């Protein structure tokens, strides 16, 4: 097999994104962004546990992938052990110079990539109260990797780090200050690695330094966030202390009147646990459409007049687009000049209909979509979808794994 022998002497970073029942991984050359091997182990500790591994051949021109179903209980450690065996079989273990971990919540402690030691692990564990679904899983991945790759340095790259440049006026809530000073209740923001990557790519397209750029970035997927970037730094973002604040998302409500929570509990008999599930897992596109959280399913239903949920699907998408356009408009208050807008994430990169609906509501900011270019810019294509008389509006495919690899390599050097 001619696999990655050409890369035998290159240094690569193994990027790990560990969820509660999954491990996503990619071995990346930080300079070129070339992925030598990638994959996903999912449904861990269940009878449906599987691992899919894809590795590149001949400089990424051809790929080979394989899905294996694993005997339960197959946990995170065993998934990483399977990855180690694959790396050995492909003669790639010696390429790895460090492990870069995606960690969701770094609180106010971390504004840049960090070498992991016991103190860092303890801090990640303490911050689990701010991200109970994410930080414990991230820590599980760190511990598993320290066993599987005992001799390699491990780095943490935090989703919240890019937003640590936000000023107080942007991150404080209008609640008693003691709740912030004593308990850390404030807005932190997420998707920072993605916003940072696409802002850098937009800067390159303008032939400018990132520090000279003023942008609004819309990361739209099942989770969504809008970030305003002033002189290359995040100065405001739509997600808050948790990923529930901000625009409407796939299953999350986004902003609601806090009094609704009180009403649900006191008047309608909901428990706090039921409210949590309602707002995080049963709302958003899914809740309004009564059909799906998947934008593709909703667009297809909306365009099919015979579909019983056609009108409801259109309503959900209309609310979704309006909330995002309103958020983009409101963030213009943070800027005195604006270079352009960026769409990224699964929906932002691929749904020309969603982008057009959002841009149609941003005429006051001088955004006007070129319909033909917008239709053509999908499925990995990047570029400016605005008309010649409009402010630029770029569609940019995000690559958070590459950022983690780059920042881990920079930390090493």
N, C-alpha and C positions, 0 to 999 in steps of 0.2 A: 504494500500500500504506500502511496506517495504522500500520505498525510503530512502533517506539519513539520517535516524534516527541514524545510527551508527556514524554519523559525527556531531551530534548535539552540542557537546562541543568543536569541533575543530575550529580553527581560519582560515578563508579563505579570499582571496583577490578577489574582483570582477574586472576583467580586461576588459577594454573598448577600442575598436578600432573603432573610428568614422570616416566614410567617408562622402563625400558630399551627398550621398543618401542612406547610409547604417549605421548600427550599428552592429558590431560583438562583442560578449561578452562571457565571460567564468568565472565561479566561481571556483577558484583553491586553493587547500591546498598547500601553498608555500613549505612545507618541502617535501611532497611526490610527488607533481606534479599532484595529482588526481584532475580531473575535475568533479565537482559535477553537474554542469549545464552549458550548452553552447548553442550558437545559433547565428542566423543572422537575422536581420531585413533589408530588402532591397527594392529597388524601392520606397523609401519613398517619400511622397508628390505626388505620381502618382496613377492612378487607379489600378495598378498592385502591390501595396504595400502588403508585406507579412512578416510574422515573423515565423521562424522555431526554435523551442526550443527542445534541447535534454538533458535529464537528466539521470544520471547513477543510477543503482539499484545494491544493493549487491556488494559494493566495485568495481564498474566499470565492473563487469563481464557481465552484461546485460544492455542494453540501451533502452530507450523509446524516440521516437521523434514524433513531431507533427508539421505540417505546417498549419498556419492559414492565410487566406487572409483577409485583413483589409480594411475598408471603407476609401476612400480618403476624404479630405487630412489627411494623417497619417504621422506625422512628427517625428523628433528625440525624442522630449520630450514624445510624446505618446508611442513611441516604448519602451523607458525606463520605463514608467509607466506600460506598459504591462509586462515588465520583473520583476518589483517590485511585481506585483500581483502574478506572477508565483512563485517567491521566497517565498512569504507569504504562498501560497497554499502548498508548499513543506516544510514549517517550516525551511527555510534556512536564513531568514533575520538576525537572531541573530548571525549567523556564521560570518557575514561579519565584518571585522575590518577596512577595508580601500578600496578605489577605486584606481586602477592603470590604468593610461591612456597612451596609445601609442601616442606620439607626434612626427611627422616626423622631423621637423627642430628645433634644439636648437641653431644653429649658434655657435659662440664662447662662448656663455654665460653658457652653461651647458655641463659638462663632466660627470655628475653622476645623479642619480635619485633625484628629487626635490619635496619638499612639495609645493603644489600649493596655492598661495595667490594672491592678486590683482596685485602685482608687476610682478609675474610670468606670469599671464594671459596677462598683458599688453605687456610683452616681447614677448610672443608667437604671439600676434597680430602684433607687429612690424615686427617680422620675417616672416610674411605672404608674404612679398614682395619676399622672397627667395623660398617660397613654396606655391604659391597662390592656388593650387588645394588641398593642404593637411592641412596646419595649421588652416585656418578658420574652416574647418570641425572638426578638433581635438578640437578646442576651443568651437565649438557648443556642442560637447559631454561633455566637462567639465562643461559648464554652465547648461546643462540639468541634469547632474548627481548631481550638487550642489543643484538643486531643488528637485530631487527625493530622494537623500540621504544627507539631509541637515546636519546631525549630524556626518557624517563620514569624516575622513581626506582623501584628494585626492592627489595622487602623479602623477607626470609626468615622464615618461621614454622616452628618446629621441633617435630616430634612429641614429642621428649623434653623440651621446655622445661617443661611443666606439672609434670613429676615431679622437677624439680631442687630442690624443697622437701623431698624425702625425707630423713630423718635417716640418719646413718651406720649405725645398727643395722638399717635397712631395706635399704640399698643395698650394704653390704659382703658379700662371700662369705667363707666359712670357709676361706680359703686364705692362703698367706703374704702379708702386708701389702705387701711389695715389688711384687707383681704389680699391686696397685692403684696405689701411689704412683709407680711407674716406667712402667707400661704402661696404666694406665687401666682395668684389668679390674675391673668393678663392675656393679651393676644400674643400668640407665638408664630402662627402661620406654618404651612407645610408646603410640600412640592418644591422646596427651595432649590434642590439640585436641578430639577427640570427647568425652573425659571432662569437659573443662572446659566445653564447650557444654551437655551434658545436666545437669551440676551447676548451672549458671546457670538453666536452665529449671526444674529442680526447686525451686530457691530461690524463683523467681517463683510457682510453684504453692503454696508454703507462705507466701507473703507475708513472706519473710525476706531479709536480706542474705546473699550467698554466704558471707561471713566468719562467719556464725552457724550455718552448716549442717554437719552430720556425716552423710555418705552413703557407701554402697557402690555403685559403678557397674560394671555388667557389659556390656562391648562385645563382642557375639557375632556373628561373621560367619565367613568363611573363616579369618581371623585373629581370635583372641579374647584379651581381657584383662579382668582385674578390678582395680579401683582403689579404695582407701579414701581418702576425702576428709574431713579433720578441720579444722574452722573454715575451710572453703573451700579448703584446700590439700591437694595429694596428699602422703600420708605413707607409702604403700606401694602397690605394683602388682605384678601377676603376671608380666609380661614382664620380661626381664632385660637382660643386655648385648646380646643379640640377640633377635629375635622368636620364638625357639625355646622359651624357658622358659615355665613356667606351666601353664595348663590345656590339655587336649587340644583340637586345632583341626581344620580341614578336612583338611589334609595334614601338619601338624606334630604331633610326638609330645607336645609339652609336657614336663613334668618326667619324667625317667627316672633310674634309678641310673646315675651316671657310669661305674660299672664295666662296664655293658653295652657301652659303646664299646670298652673294652679287650678284653672278651670277643669282640666281633665282629671286631676286628682280629687278635688273637693266636690265637684258637681257631677262628674260622670263615673266616679269610682275607680279610676285607673290607679294601679300601683306605680311607684317610681320605676320599677323594672319594666312594666308595660309601656310607660311613656318613653323609656330609653329605646325599646324595640321599635315602637311606633315611629319615632323621629329619625332613627338611624337606619332601619331596615325596611320600613313599610311606607315611606313617604317619597318625596321627589317625583321623578318621572313615573316610577312604579305606582305610587299612591294616587297621583292625579289621573293617570291614564287608566288605572285599574286593569292594566294589561301586561306591561313589561318595563324593566329598567333599561332595556337595550334600545339605543337610539335607532338602530337599523330596523328592528321590529316595528317600532312606532312610526318611522317614516313610511315603511311599506303599508302599514295599516291605514295611515292618514291618506295615502294616495289611492287606496282601494275603497271606493264609495260603498261597496257591498259589504265591507267588513263591519261587524256589529260594534266595534270599538273605534271606528274611523274618526268620528267627531271627538271622542275623548282623547285619542292619540294626538290629534291636532291641537287640542286644548293644552295638553301637557307640554308639547314642544313649543307652543306659543308662549306659555308662561316661562319656560326654561330660557328661551331666547331673550325675552324681555328682561328677566332678572339679570342676565349676563350683560346685556347692553346698558342697563341702568347702573350696574356696578362699574363698568368701564367708564361711563360718563362721570360718575361721582369721583373716580380716582383722578380725573383731570384736575381736580382742586389741589392736588399735591404738586403740580408741575407748572412752570411758567413757559415751557416749550415742550413740544412732543414730536419726536422723530417718527414714530409709527407704532403700529399694533402688531402683536404676534399671536397666532393661533397654534397650539400644540396639543398633545394628548390624543387618545384614540378618536374622539369625536372631532376635536379641533383640526386634526390632520386629515380626516377622511370624509367628513360630512359637509359637502358643498352647500346643501340646503340650509343647515344650521348657520354656517358662516354668513351666507347671504342675508338671512333673516336678521342676524345681529347687526351686520353692517348697514342694512337699510334703516336702522334706527339710530345711526350715529352720524347723520348728515351734518349736524351742528359742529361736530369735530372734524368735518371735511373728510370723512371716509366714504368712498364710493366703490362698489365692487364691479370688477370686469367679469361678466357672467361666463364668458368663454374660458378665460384663464382660471376662474374659480372651479369650473367643472373639470378642468384638466389637471388641477393640482390636488391629487389624492393618491393614496396607496404608496406612500414613500416619496412622492414628488414634492419638492419644496420650491418656494418662490413668492414673488409679490403678486397678489391677486387683485390689487386696486387698479383703478383707471389712471390714465396719465395725469389727470388734474387733481387726483386725490392724494391725501397723505398715504405713504406706503402701508401696506398690510401684508405681512409675510406669513406663510404657512411653513413651519419648520418642524421636521421630525425630531422629537426629543431623544436623548440618549443619556439617561442618568447613569448607566453602568460605566460609560466612558468617562464621565466626570469623576466618579468614584475612583476609577483606575488612575486617572491623571493626578488627582489630589493625593492619593495614597503614594504614588511615585514621587511627587514633589515633597511630601513629608519625609520620605526616606532620604532624599538628597539635601 
